[in-house]
Amino acid sequence: MHLQVGRYGSPGRPRMTTSTGHSPRHLDAGDLRALVDSAQRLAGLRAPDVLSARAADRVRHMLDGPLVCVTTLEDRALVVRAATGSRTPQVAALRIPVGRGIGGWAVEQEAVISVADYGREAATRDFVGVMVDAEGIRGAAGVPLYASGRPIGALFAGRRRPGTLGDREVGVLVETAGFLGPMLAAALDGERRAETARLEERRRLATELHDRVVPRLFAIGAAAQGALPSVAADAEAAGRAIRELLRALGPVPAERELPLAVRAAIAAAGVRAELFVLGAPVAVDEPVLHVLCAVAGEALLNAAKHANGATVLVTLAYGADDLELVVQDDGPGLPAELVASGDGLRRGLVAWEAGARVDTTRSGRRFGLASLGRRVAALAGELRVGPNEDGGVTVRATVPLREAAPCRP
């Protein structure tokens, strides 16, 4: 027989039993002292990869130079955390499904697996190219790592000559696994907790930037539009930088960027406004995002300035071929001097198209819509401003959609 299978523990008892024939009696006083020293040295390590590497080094030293791997269980597969004594980098890149390879077999059986010739086992067939051809492994053994009564990984040792590992060698693996399993589980838990804390802090910073900084930049940019074009451009550039930082802190799905940016514009304007999103949100190009945000910000600030106390409705409507932003209020309507302007005015409705010229700065009121109209037209879109049935003003920007992907639930 070239295969030995024996249980060394059971759920709740991640220790070796005598049923396998491998027990501490196969270890001499020097081995026991070395194991105690290993446990003491490893106990203070908190990084899973460092702990795994040090444990693998200690086992390899005690077993006089075989290949030793420490693996952890992730999504029903063993991932190599550390490999010492390997000849190639391929071992460290292995991902071993439960039930395959020596380690995966040991985890599935919750038992010590020891083979005389690695290449002769059906369970190891997928890894012969790396373990036998590249590494020269013949005899090998795997021992599950336990924590809280469940397997969390495996400890593997392979040597470059045929024959099963002896009782002493397997005993070293089993005893090391007995204390390494709980230590590694604690390190993994600490790593997860630290990552969770980092993500929470990133989310907090992202929320702070989104709720406080972005609205201020919208307000500055909108206020400077027309009168201080350089300031408006700087505010827009700063807004882009903040959006990039938000993506780095906590990736925002591309299809959510425009609705979130419009919400920020609503917060910046300080008006009572509700946002409605119609259709399936899609990702939009950066120029479309910037222009529509600018239109929303300008329309909202105009509503706050000229229709104070009015109710404002903002709608993003995603169609099959185009995207429409509508900002409407129930305030006093368009200023008389704007309605009186003849250039581009059709029955009280101002429409900007390529080449159109509209004067929107009469009587000291600067709406900033003319420049926005040109920017919308540059995207092959249209910006229209006019009265609505409630007596207020409706600003409507329509742009074509290009290569946008629908939001998936």
C-alpha positions in Angstrom: 0.0 0.0 0.0 1.3 3.4 -0.9 -1.5 5.3 0.7 -2.2 5.9 4.3 -5.4 7.6 5.6 -6.0 8.2 9.2 -8.1 10.7 11.2 -6.1 12.7 13.7 -8.9 14.8 15.0 -12.6 15.6 14.9 -14.7 18.7 15.0 -14.0 20.4 18.3 -10.8 18.4 18.8 -8.1 19.6 16.4 -5.5 17.3 17.9 -3.8 14.1 17.0 -5.2 10.8 18.2 -3.5 7.5 18.4 -5.8 5.9 15.8 -3.5 6.9 13.0 -0.4 5.3 14.5 1.2 8.8 14.6 1.4 10.1 18.2 3.8 12.2 20.2 5.6 9.0 21.3 7.3 9.0 17.8 8.9 12.3 18.7 12.0 12.5 20.8 12.7 15.2 23.5 14.5 17.3 20.9 11.5 17.3 18.6 9.1 18.2 21.5 11.4 21.1 22.5 11.5 22.3 18.9 7.7 22.2 18.7 7.3 24.1 21.9 9.8 26.7 20.7 7.9 27.0 17.4 4.6 27.5 19.1 6.1 30.2 21.3 7.8 32.0 18.4 4.7 31.8 16.2 2.2 32.9 18.8 3.0 36.6 18.6 2.6 36.8 14.8 -0.5 38.5 13.5 -0.1 38.7 9.8 -1.4 35.5 8.2 1.3 35.4 5.4 4.1 36.0 7.8 2.8 33.4 10.3 2.4 30.9 7.4 5.9 31.5 6.1 7.6 31.2 9.5 5.6 28.0 10.3 6.6 26.5 7.0 10.3 27.4 7.6 10.2 25.8 11.1 8.6 22.5 9.8 11.1 22.4 6.9 14.0 22.8 9.3 12.7 20.0 11.6 12.1 17.6 8.6 15.5 18.4 7.0 14.6 20.1 3.8 11.4 18.9 2.1 8.9 21.2 0.3 6.5 22.6 2.9 3.3 24.5 2.1 0.8 26.2 4.3 -2.6 26.7 2.7 -5.9 28.3 3.8 -9.4 27.5 2.7 -11.1 30.1 0.6 -14.3 29.4 -1.4 -13.9 25.6 -1.3 -10.3 25.8 -2.5 -6.9 25.9 -0.8 -4.8 29.0 -1.5 -1.1 28.7 -0.9 -0.1 31.2 1.8 3.5 30.1 2.1 5.8 27.6 0.3 9.3 26.9 1.4 11.8 24.6 -0.3 10.3 25.0 -3.7 12.3 25.1 -6.9 9.8 27.1 -9.0 7.4 30.0 -8.3 4.5 27.8 -9.7 3.8 26.2 -6.3 2.9 29.5 -4.7 0.4 30.2 -7.4 -1.6 26.9 -7.0 -5.2 26.9 -6.1 -6.3 23.5 -5.0 -10.0 22.5 -4.9 -11.2 20.5 -1.9 -10.9 16.9 -2.7 -8.0 17.4 -5.1 -4.3 17.3 -4.4 -2.9 16.0 -1.1 -4.0 19.1 0.9 -7.5 19.2 -0.6 -7.9 15.5 -0.1 -6.9 15.8 3.6 -9.4 18.6 4.1 -12.2 16.7 2.4 -11.5 13.6 4.5 -10.5 15.5 7.6 -7.6 13.1 7.9 -3.9 12.7 7.5 -3.2 11.8 3.9 0.2 10.2 3.2 1.3 8.9 -0.2 4.5 7.1 -1.4 4.4 8.5 -4.9 2.6 11.7 -5.6 2.2 11.1 -9.3 0.3 7.8 -8.9 -2.8 9.2 -7.2 -6.0 10.1 -9.0 -6.6 13.0 -6.7 -3.2 14.6 -7.6 -3.5 14.2 -11.3 -4.2 17.9 -11.9 -0.9 19.0 -10.2 1.6 16.4 -11.5 3.0 19.0 -13.9 4.0 21.3 -11.1 4.6 19.0 -8.1 6.2 16.0 -9.9 7.6 17.3 -13.2 8.8 20.8 -12.0 9.4 20.1 -8.3 10.3 16.4 -8.3 8.0 15.5 -5.4 7.4 11.8 -4.7 6.5 11.0 -1.1 4.1 13.5 0.4 1.7 14.1 3.3 -1.1 16.5 4.1 -2.7 17.4 7.4 -5.8 19.5 7.9 -5.6 22.7 9.9 -8.5 23.1 12.3 -10.0 26.1 14.2 -13.3 26.1 16.2 -14.0 22.5 15.0 -13.8 23.1 11.3 -11.0 22.8 8.7 -9.5 26.2 7.7 -6.6 24.9 5.6 -3.9 22.3 5.3 -0.2 21.8 6.1 1.7 19.9 3.3 5.1 18.4 3.1 6.7 16.6 0.1 10.1 15.1 -0.4 12.0 14.3 -3.6 12.3 10.6 -3.2 9.6 7.8 -3.2 8.1 6.4 0.0 5.7 7.6 2.6 6.8 10.0 5.2 7.8 8.3 8.4 5.9 8.3 11.7 8.2 11.1 13.1 7.8 13.3 10.0 4.0 12.9 10.1 4.0 13.4 13.8 5.8 16.8 13.4 3.2 17.8 10.8 0.3 16.8 13.0 1.6 18.5 16.1 2.4 21.6 14.2 -1.0 21.6 12.7 -2.5 21.3 16.2 -1.3 24.8 17.2 -0.9 26.4 13.8 -4.6 26.1 13.0 -6.0 28.2 15.8 -3.1 30.7 15.4 -3.8 31.1 11.7 -7.5 31.4 12.2 -6.9 34.2 14.7 -4.5 36.0 12.3 -7.1 35.7 9.4 -9.8 37.1 11.7 -7.6 40.0 12.6 -6.8 40.6 9.0 -10.5 40.6 8.1 -11.3 43.0 11.0 -8.6 45.4 10.0 -9.8 45.4 6.4 -13.3 46.0 7.6 -12.1 48.9 9.7 -10.2 50.3 6.7 -13.3 50.0 4.5 -15.4 51.7 7.1 -13.0 54.6 7.3 -12.8 54.9 3.5 -16.6 55.0 3.4 -16.7 57.7 6.1 -14.2 59.8 4.1 -16.1 59.2 0.9 -19.4 60.3 2.5 -17.7 63.4 4.0 -16.3 64.4 0.6 -19.5 63.7 -1.3 -21.9 65.4 1.2 -19.7 68.4 2.1 -17.0 69.1 -0.4 -18.7 68.3 -3.7 -21.7 70.6 -3.0 -19.5 73.5 -2.1 -17.6 73.1 -5.4 -20.8 73.0 -7.3 -21.9 76.2 -5.6 -18.6 78.0 -6.3 -18.5 76.9 -9.9 -22.1 77.9 -10.6 -21.7 81.2 -8.9 -18.6 82.0 -10.9 -20.1 80.8 -14.2 -19.8 83.7 -16.8 -18.5 86.3 -14.4 -15.4 84.5 -13.4 -14.8 81.8 -16.0 -11.3 80.9 -14.7 -12.7 80.2 -11.2 -15.5 78.1 -12.7 -13.0 76.1 -14.6 -10.9 75.6 -11.5 -14.0 74.5 -9.5 -14.9 72.0 -12.3 -11.3 70.6 -12.3 -11.5 70.3 -8.5 -14.8 68.5 -8.8 -13.2 66.0 -11.2 -10.3 65.5 -8.7 -12.8 64.8 -5.9 -14.7 62.3 -8.0 -11.5 60.5 -8.8 -10.7 60.4 -5.1 -14.2 59.1 -4.3 -13.6 56.3 -6.8 -10.3 55.5 -5.1 -11.9 55.5 -1.6 -14.9 53.4 -2.5 -15.6 52.5 -6.1 -18.9 54.0 -7.2 -20.6 52.0 -10.0 -20.3 54.1 -13.2 -24.1 54.1 -13.7 -24.6 55.8 -10.3 -22.1 58.7 -10.9 -24.6 61.0 -12.6 -27.5 60.6 -10.2 -25.1 61.1 -7.2 -23.6 64.2 -8.8 -27.1 65.7 -9.4 -28.0 65.0 -5.8 -24.8 66.9 -4.8 -26.0 69.8 -7.0 -29.3 69.8 -5.3 -27.6 69.9 -1.9 -25.4 72.8 -3.0 -28.3 74.9 -4.2 -30.1 74.7 -0.9 -33.6 74.4 -2.5 -36.4 72.0 -1.8 -36.0 69.6 -4.6 -36.8 66.0 -5.4 -34.9 63.8 -7.8 -36.7 61.2 -10.0 -34.8 58.7 -12.1 -36.7 57.2 -14.9 -35.5 54.2 -16.9 -32.4 52.1 -16.3 -29.4 54.2 -15.3 -26.4 53.8 -17.6 -22.8 54.9 -17.5 -22.1 58.2 -19.3 -19.0 59.7 -20.7 -17.1 62.3 -18.6 -18.1 65.2 -20.9 -21.8 64.3 -20.6 -21.4 64.0 -16.8 -19.8 67.4 -16.5 -22.2 69.2 -18.7 -25.4 67.8 -17.2 -24.1 68.5 -13.7 -23.4 72.0 -14.7 -26.9 72.4 -16.2 -28.5 71.0 -13.1 -26.4 73.2 -10.8 -27.1 76.4 -12.8 -30.9 75.7 -13.1 -31.1 74.9 -9.3 -29.2 78.0 -8.3 -31.4 80.1 -10.6 -34.4 78.6 -8.9 -33.0 79.4 -5.5 -32.3 83.0 -6.5 -35.4 83.9 -8.6 -38.0 81.4 -7.3 -37.2 81.4 -3.6 -39.6 79.0 -1.8 -40.7 77.2 -5.0 -40.9 73.5 -5.2 -38.3 72.0 -7.6 -38.5 68.7 -9.4 -35.4 67.2 -11.1 -35.7 64.3 -13.4 -33.1 62.1 -15.1 -34.8 60.1 -17.9 -32.8 57.4 -19.5 -34.2 56.5 -23.0 -33.0 54.0 -25.6 -31.0 56.5 -27.5 -30.8 59.7 -25.4 -30.6 61.0 -21.8 -32.7 63.9 -20.6 -32.2 66.1 -17.6 -35.3 68.2 -16.6 -35.3 70.8 -13.8 -38.7 72.5 -13.3 -40.1 74.8 -10.6 -43.4 76.4 -9.7 -42.0 79.8 -9.1 -42.8 83.2 -10.8 -41.5 82.2 -14.2 -38.9 83.6 -16.6 -37.8 87.2 -16.0 -39.5 89.6 -18.3 -36.3 90.9 -19.9 -35.4 87.3 -20.9 -38.8 86.7 -22.4 -38.5 90.0 -24.3 -35.2 88.9 -25.9 -35.9 88.1 -29.6 -32.7 86.2 -30.5 -33.5 82.4 -30.2 -36.9 83.0 -28.6 -39.8 81.0 -30.0 -43.2 81.5 -28.4 -41.6 82.1 -25.0 -39.3 79.0 -25.4 -35.5 79.5 -25.6 -33.7 76.8 -27.6 -29.9 76.6 -28.1 -28.6 74.8 -31.1 -25.4 74.9 -33.0 -24.7 78.5 -34.0 -27.5 80.0 -31.9 -26.9 83.3 -30.1 -29.0 84.2 -27.0 -28.6 87.1 -24.7 -29.3 86.0 -21.1 -27.4 88.7 -19.2 -29.8 91.6 -19.4 -30.6 93.8 -16.3 -27.6 92.4 -14.5 -29.0 88.9 -14.2 -26.5 86.4 -15.4 -28.1 82.9 -15.9 -25.0 81.2 -17.5 -27.3 79.2 -19.7 -25.9 80.5 -23.0 -22.5 79.0 -22.4 -24.1 75.8 -21.1 -26.2 75.7 -24.3 -23.1 75.8 -26.4 -21.6 73.0 -24.3 -24.7 70.9 -24.7 -24.7 71.6 -28.5 -21.1 70.4 -28.7 -22.3 67.0 -27.4 -24.9 66.9 -30.3 -27.6 67.7 -27.7 -30.1 70.5 -27.1 -30.8 72.8 -24.1 -34.3 74.4 -23.9 -35.6 76.8 -21.3 -39.2 78.0 -21.1 -42.3 78.4 -19.0 -44.3 75.5 -17.7 -48.0 74.9 -16.9 -47.4 75.7 -13.2 -46.2 79.2 -14.1 -42.6 78.4 -13.3 -39.6 77.6 -15.4 -38.5 74.3 -17.0 -34.9 73.7 -18.1 -34.5 70.7 -20.3 -31.2 69.3 -21.5 -31.1 66.3 -24.0 -28.0 64.5 -25.1 -27.5 61.3 -27.1 -26.2 58.2 -25.2 -23.1 56.5 -26.5 -21.9 53.0 -25.6 -23.6 53.0 -22.2 -24.1 49.8 -20.2 -27.4 49.3 -18.3 -27.3 49.0 -14.6 -27.7 45.4 -13.5 -29.5 44.7 -10.2 
